Amino acid sequence: MKHYVALPVLLLSILSFSSHINAFTYMTCNGKPITQFIPWHASEIELRISDANFPVLSDADLAIKRAIIEINEMGGTSLKFKVERTSDGGEWGDLKNDLILGRWIGQYYDPDALATIMLDYSNTCSSPYIYEADIVFSSGHWDNFEFGKFSYENMADFGWDGPHSFEGIALHELGHLVGLEHTTTTLDTMLPDAPGGGPLGKDKRWIPLPDMARGIRFLYPGGSKKSGVEASAFQFVSTFGEVSSEILTLPVQVKRGNTLRFSYTFAITGTEKETFNIFFYLSKDDKITTSDILVGSNTGAWGNPGSVGTYTRTISVPNWINTGDYFLGYIIDKNNNGQIDGSSVAIATPTKIY
Ligand SMILES: [Zn+2]
């Protein structure tokens, strides 16, 4: 017997604050994980990208492939995807994992959601394997998808108009494809509302956040160790029992010589405990470098694999600084050796210093 489920990605609802710990959840059959059956796939899980919907080297094709590469390179897992193409439209029931643009394929999908995954799996609990998983991106939201670097600017007006990162949605759906379910607790890739826990670092890479990374490493153990600590410009939010994420913000203005209180976030994406230093800067632009104005540091920070947290910090604004709009950002000294060249990020909204 087979079952299928349809899991739509919902839209963001905006809310308040909290931090730490993460969890992952996965599909089960009598408590046993339901997973892709690797031997069927000759050790790599085949994903067939639709030629008609996402032509080779189109923006959408490249976004999907970036999400796949982030998973393939995350370490600590035997899971590997192999990219293939399909020109047959990716029909439901062909026992292939297809990535297509929304249309009726013989099964239900939710056109209102940004994307839906349909999973077909055996409910014979001695071998509960996924036969087929088709990811259907919503054609109705095509104009709301963002294919390049995710922009924070319009997040306040999110709702139906986006922008919604196509790559972020692809990463989330790939989590479902390997058996993960939604989370409800913290800055997660598998939060049901787009954009989940958001991208990481100044390049806004959609790296699997600790929930997804831990879940995949649990379901598909193996692989090699990998170090990873990343700065995030997002924070966890919760209101009325609804959880999601939003960008970190700064006070609208602050006077020179006064203190500035803000929140910052980092995630341990690798397989190892990390010890590192964090340096905080004020900058006239949103590219944070060691040439910017150093306003504080946090030495001896650490985190266990799978942890993600938002913390608060207060700095003094130098009274000699020129007035004007400033971004506040942080850089991680990943190897704790004074070379401040790790992941960096700027809080998206600047503050006016007067
Ligand atoms: Zn989902």
Residues whose N, C-alpha, C, O or C-beta is under 5 A from the ligand:
A	BS01	ZN	L7 P8 V9 P192
